[in-house]
Amino acid sequence: MFKFFKRVSTVVSSELNALLDKAEDPVKMLDQFMRDMAEDIREVEAAVAKQIANEKMLKRKADDAQALVEKRQKQAEQAIEAGNDDLARRALQDKNEHESQAQTLKESWERAKSDAEISRNKLDEMKKEYQEMKLKKDSLQARAESAKTRTKMNRTMSSIGGDESRQGFERMEEKVLQFEAEAETSEDLSRASRTLDDEFEELENNNVDDELATLKKKMGKA
């Protein structure tokens, strides 16, 4: 009856980690395992509910049969007191027939009650196992995410110090040095191309500045 336990037992006994070896995405696979287990539990719950309902029905029939047996017994006694042996005999015959039925129903009910109790216990074990797997799933998912993050960081760090990046920096450094050399060269050329008139003009400008400073000092505006 409990065919659903087979799949759950397989998942549990494998410790999940072994099943993750071939999984493309451990997080998604773990979620799928939990959904499968939850579905198994729902199916078993439905089966157990039917068992319990059957057990209650057999109990009611057994009780009704036993009540009829007791009723016929009292009726037979009543007929004897009334001096009606024929009626008492028929009451006892009917009692004996129902007594056999009552015994059969009682035995069926006891078996059903035992089966239902076993089923309930197994269902409780499944639910307990599911909760344990849920906690383990959360832990495994956290570890999987952490491993993914570390792998991504390591790959990023390795790419930063890789040959391609280093060569790129070296090329940029060479360009900067080239730009600086070109700038220094242009400054030297600019100075070399100054004419005699340029130098005299600079000298005159310096004389004007000196004269302005002297005038301001004389006027007390220094």
C-alpha positions in Angstrom: 0.0 0.0 0.0 2.8 2.4 0.9 4.4 2.3 -2.6 5.2 6.0 -2.1 7.8 5.3 0.6 10.1 3.7 -1.9 10.9 7.0 -3.6 11.3 8.9 -0.4 13.6 6.2 1.1 15.8 6.4 -2.0 16.2 10.1 -1.7 17.0 9.9 2.1 19.4 6.9 1.9 21.4 8.5 -0.9 22.2 11.5 1.4 21.2 13.9 -1.3 24.8 14.8 -1.9 25.4 11.8 -4.1 22.4 12.7 -6.2 23.7 16.2 -6.7 26.8 15.0 -8.5 25.0 14.8 -11.8 22.7 17.7 -11.2 23.1 20.8 -13.4 21.8 23.1 -10.7 21.9 21.7 -7.1 19.5 24.4 -5.8 16.8 23.5 -8.3 17.3 19.8 -7.8 17.0 20.1 -4.1 13.7 22.0 -4.5 12.5 19.3 -6.8 13.3 16.6 -4.3 11.3 18.4 -1.7 8.4 18.8 -4.0 8.4 15.1 -4.8 8.6 14.2 -1.1 5.7 16.6 -0.3 3.6 15.0 -3.0 4.4 11.6 -1.6 3.2 12.7 1.8 -0.1 14.1 0.4 -0.8 10.8 -1.4 0.0 8.8 1.7 -2.2 11.1 3.8 -5.1 10.4 1.4 -4.5 6.7 1.6 -4.4 6.8 5.4 -7.6 8.8 5.5 -9.3 6.1 3.5 -8.0 3.4 5.9 -9.3 5.3 8.9 -12.7 5.8 7.3 -12.9 2.1 6.5 -11.9 1.2 10.1 -14.6 3.5 11.5 -17.2 1.9 9.1 -16.3 -1.6 10.2 -16.4 -0.5 13.9 -19.9 0.8 13.4 -21.1 -2.4 11.6 -19.5 -4.6 14.3 -21.2 -2.5 17.1 -24.6 -2.7 15.3 -24.3 -6.5 14.9 -23.3 -6.9 18.5 -26.3 -4.7 19.6 -28.6 -6.9 17.6 -27.2 -10.1 19.2 -27.9 -8.6 22.7 -31.3 -7.5 21.6 -32.2 -11.0 20.4 -30.9 -12.5 23.6 -33.2 -10.3 25.6 -36.2 -11.0 23.3 -35.6 -14.8 23.7 -35.6 -14.4 27.5 -38.8 -12.3 27.3 -40.5 -15.0 25.1 -39.5 -17.7 27.6 -41.0 -15.7 30.5 -44.2 -15.3 28.4 -44.3 -19.1 27.8 -43.7 -18.8 24.1 -40.9 -21.3 23.4 -41.4 -21.1 19.6 -40.8 -17.4 19.6 -37.8 -17.8 21.9 -36.4 -20.4 19.7 -36.6 -18.2 16.6 -35.1 -15.3 18.5 -32.1 -17.5 19.5 -31.6 -18.8 16.0 -31.5 -15.2 14.7 -29.1 -14.3 17.5 -26.8 -17.1 16.6 -26.6 -15.9 13.0 -25.9 -12.3 13.8 -23.5 -13.4 16.5 -21.3 -15.1 13.8 -21.5 -11.9 11.7 -20.7 -9.8 14.7 -17.6 -11.9 15.4 -16.4 -11.6 11.7 -17.0 -7.9 11.7 -15.2 -7.5 14.9 -12.1 -9.3 13.6 -12.2 -7.3 10.4 -12.4 -4.1 12.4 -9.5 -5.1 14.7 -7.3 -5.8 11.6 -8.3 -2.5 10.0 -7.6 -0.7 13.3 -4.1 -2.2 13.5 -3.4 -1.4 9.8 -4.6 2.2 10.3 -2.4 2.6 13.4 0.7 1.3 11.5 -0.2 3.7 8.6 -0.5 6.7 10.9 2.9 5.9 12.5 4.6 5.5 9.1 3.0 8.8 7.9 4.4 10.5 11.0 7.8 9.1 10.2 7.5 10.4 6.7 6.7 13.9 8.0 9.5 13.8 10.5 11.9 12.7 7.7 10.6 15.4 5.4 11.3 18.1 8.0 14.8 16.7 8.5 15.4 16.8 4.8 14.1 20.3 4.6 16.6 21.5 7.1 19.4 19.6 5.2 18.1 21.1 2.0 18.4 24.6 3.3 21.9 23.9 4.5 23.0 22.3 1.2 21.5 25.2 -0.8 23.3 27.7 1.3 26.6 25.8 0.8 25.9 25.6 -3.0 25.3 29.3 -3.2 28.4 30.0 -1.2 30.5 27.8 -3.4 29.1 29.5 -6.5 30.0 32.9 -5.1 33.5 31.8 -4.2 34.1 30.3 -7.7 32.9 33.5 -9.3 35.1 35.6 -7.1 38.1 33.4 -7.8 37.6 33.5 -11.5 37.2 37.3 -11.4 40.4 37.6 -9.3 42.4 35.3 -11.6 41.2 37.3 -14.7 42.4 40.6 -13.1 45.9 39.3 -12.8 45.9 37.4 -16.1 48.2 38.0 -19.0 45.7 39.8 -21.1 44.9 42.4 -18.4 48.6 42.8 -17.6 49.5 43.3 -21.2 46.7 45.8 -21.6 48.1 47.8 -18.7 51.6 47.7 -20.1 50.3 49.0 -23.4 48.5 51.9 -21.7 51.6 52.7 -19.7 53.7 52.9 -22.9 51.1 55.3 -24.5 51.2 57.6 -21.4 55.0 57.7 -21.5 54.8 58.4 -25.3 52.3 61.3 -24.6 54.6 62.7 -22.0 57.6 62.5 -24.3 55.7 64.2 -27.0 54.6 67.0 -24.7 58.2 67.6 -23.5 59.4 67.7 -27.1 56.8 70.2 -28.1 57.8 72.5 -25.2 61.4 72.3 -26.2 60.6 73.1 -29.8 58.4 76.0 -28.7 61.3 77.5 -26.7 63.7 76.9 -29.5 61.5 78.7 -32.0 61.4 81.9 -30.0 62.8 84.9 -31.9 65.0 87.6 -30.6 62.1 90.0 -30.7 60.1 87.6 -28.5 62.8 87.7 -25.8 63.1 91.5 -25.9 59.3 91.8 -25.6 59.4 89.5 -22.5 62.1 91.7 -21.1 60.1 94.9 -21.7 57.1 93.3 -20.0 59.2 92.5 -17.0 60.5 96.2 -16.9 56.8 97.4 -16.9 56.0 95.1 -14.0 59.0 96.4 -12.0 58.0 100.0 -12.7 54.4 99.3 -11.6 55.5 97.7 -8.4 57.8 100.8 -7.6 54.9 103.2 -8.3 52.5 101.3 -6.0 55.1 101.3 -3.3 55.6 105.0 -3.6 51.9 105.7 -3.3 51.6 103.4 -0.4 49.5 100.9 -2.2 52.0 98.1 -2.0 
